Amino acid sequence: MSSKKLEVWITPTAKIKLKEIYNYSCRKWGKTTAKAYMSSLQATILKVANGEKTTQISPNFSTRFSYCVCKSHYIFFQVEKDRLIVATAFHTQMSVKERLDEEVGVIKNEIREQDIS
């Protein structure tokens, strides 16, 4: 991971996932806990962008995206130039590889479209 701070860009897929995590947490544990949980996810993303937290690659999930674990979620990233792309997020109890395989085409298109604009 670069020691230089990376600009963070969140894919539309990741934005949807983060909103789903927040909404689920609100229903299950209430708004205060949901906000605290989301703050921890955001802090983890910023730590990765700042080079304070490392990510790893696992062929068990993907050879394209690196990830780190925060609380009960895997957050998947791609680094391009000086940008940290937040690709998606999954609960640790999900079938992550299968779900990521289902989404990878959409995520690739989102990244490519963002590069064009």
For each residue, the residues with C-beta under 8 A, 3 or more apart:
1: 48 51 54 55 79
2: 6 51 79 82
3: 51
4: 51 82
5: 49 50 51
6: 2 48 49 50 51 79 82 83 84
7: 49 82 83 84
8: 45 46 49 83 84 86
9: 83 84 85 86 114
10: 14 15 18 85 86
11: 14 15 85 86 87 88 107 110 111 114
12: 15 16 110
13: 16 17 87 88 103 106 107 110
14: 10 11 17 18 86 87 88 89
15: 10 11 12 18 19
16: 12 13 19 20
17: 13 14 20 21 88 89 90
18: 10 14 15 21 22 38 41 89
19: 15 16 22 23
20: 16 17 23 24
21: 17 18 24 25 37 38 41 73 89 91
22: 18 19 25 26 34 37 38
23: 19 20 26 27 34
24: 20 21 27 28
25: 21 22 28 29 33 34 37 38
26: 22 23 29 30 31 34
27: 23 24
28: 24 25
29: 25 26 33 34 37
30: 26 33 34
31: 26 34 35
32: 35 36
33: 25 29 30 36 37
34: 22 23 25 26 29 30 31 37 38
35: 31 32 38 39
36: 32 33 39 40
37: 21 22 25 29 33 34 40 41 71
38: 18 21 22 25 34 35 41 42
39: 35 36 42 43
40: 36 37 43 44 70 71
41: 18 21 37 38 44 45 70 71 73 75 89
42: 38 39 45 46
43: 39 40 46 47
44: 40 41 47 48 53 68 70 75
45: 8 41 42 48 49 75 84 86
46: 8 42 43 49 50
47: 43 44 50 52 53
48: 1 6 44 45 51 52 53 54 55 68 75 77 84
49: 5 6 7 8 45 46 84
50: 5 6 46 47
51: 1 2 3 4 5 6 48
52: 47 48
53: 44 47 48 68
54: 1 48 68
55: 1 48 66 67 68 77
56: 66 67 68
57: 62 63 65 66 67
58: 61 62 67
59: 62 63
60: 97
61: 58 65 67 74 76 96 97 100
62: 57 58 59 65 67 76 97 100 104
63: 57 59
64: 78 104
65: 57 61 62 76 77 78 87 88 100
66: 55 56 57 76 77 78 79
67: 55 56 57 58 61 62 74 75 76 77
68: 44 48 53 54 55 56 74 75 77
69: 73 74 75 92
70: 40 41 44 73 75
71: 37 40 41
72: 91 92 93
73: 21 41 69 70 89 90 91 92
74: 61 67 68 69 89 90 91 92 96
75: 41 44 45 48 67 68 69 70 86 89
76: 61 62 65 66 67 86 87 88 89 90 100
77: 48 55 65 66 67 68 84 85 86 87
78: 64 65 66 85 87 111
79: 1 2 6 66 83 84 85
80: 83 85 111 115
81:
82: 2 4 6 7
83: 6 7 8 9 79 80
84: 6 7 8 9 45 48 49 77 79
85: 9 10 11 77 78 79 80 111
86: 8 9 10 11 14 45 75 76 77 89
87: 11 13 14 65 76 77 78 107 111
88: 11 13 14 17 65 76 100 103 107
89: 14 17 18 21 41 73 74 75 76 86
90: 17 73 74 76 94 96 99 100
91: 21 72 73 74 94
92: 69 72 73 74 96
93: 72
94: 90 91 99
95: 98 99
96: 61 74 90 92 99 100
97: 60 61 62 100 101
98: 95 101 102
99: 90 94 95 96 102 103
100: 61 62 65 76 88 90 96 97 103 104
101: 97 98 104
102: 98 99
103: 13 88 99 100 106 107
104: 62 64 100 101 107 108
105: 108 109
106: 13 103 109 110
107: 11 13 87 88 103 104 110 111
108: 104 105 111 112
109: 105 106 112 113
110: 11 12 13 106 107 113 114
111: 11 78 80 85 87 107 108 114 115
112: 108 109 115 116
113: 109 110 116 117
114: 9 11 110 111 117
115: 80 111 112
116: 112 113
117: 113 114
